[in-house]
């Protein structure tokens, strides 16, 4: 059931839970995410990154998203994730995504405001909501000094001014997460006090990027069947639950889905060395993704919120 992203997130804000936003790259991943959401009776956001658009094409991913929404019974939206290229963001707006993210975080504050405001103006003219970003999404431990850390994470006062001037609909904030499977050198560490301060200043839904948990069980499964990822560390369940309780309403997850997919494929190919049918190879990957997404939805508190 096609639903506006903003509608879902405002409901999540009122209910103090987070909607899972999962990246899709192909049909099987999208179908698995929707099945998981349906089984949990949860709203869900399917996201396409610039990388997935380069891989599959925007028209193809949009067609997959529209068919998933048409055939599903739960609230679902299609969102452009991490749009750094203004032309791609505008293309997604004209194509009819329910929401887009413009990521101007690499620009200095005033320029980020200027660029984001122009995207918001165009999107709102077509009733499309906009996610913006303020601060650098990288692990706290990546920064050498306290000064570096503070400079790269979201400043609460700036967040208030940014939202006021851009009129964005939801805001991705930097409180210590990082993209990929190697977020921390030892253990999860989020600046939750900073989140509390941002929440006081900003009244729109807040978004957490780089929020994959990187479950040890998924990493062990990949290793068991021939892979070797080293020692990846994701956001702890405890930190993620606290972040949602403190005001995060949209949680982005990509790495966990990739881990589930890879574990399923490796297991099948290891056990059935003569298998060459893509449909049979992808079936266990599909099942692993369903289980992973269901678990993540429960963690975010959005089960039975559809």
Secondary structure, 3 states (H helix, E strand, C coil): CECCHHHHHHHHHHHCCCEEEEECCCHHHHHHHHHHHHHHCCCEEEEEEHHHHHHHCHHHHHHHHHHHHHHCCCCEEEEEEEECCHHHHHHHHHHCCCEEEECCCCCCHHHHHHHHHHHHHHHHCCCCEEEEEECCCCCHHHCCCHHHHHHHCCCHHHHHHHHHHHCCCEEEECCCCCCCCECCCCCCCCCHHHHHHHHHHCCCEEEECCCCCCCHHHHHHHHHCCCCCCCCECCCHHHHHHHHHCCEEEEEECHHHHHHHHHHHHHHHHHCCCCCCHHHHHHHHHHHHHHHHHHHHHHHCCCCCC
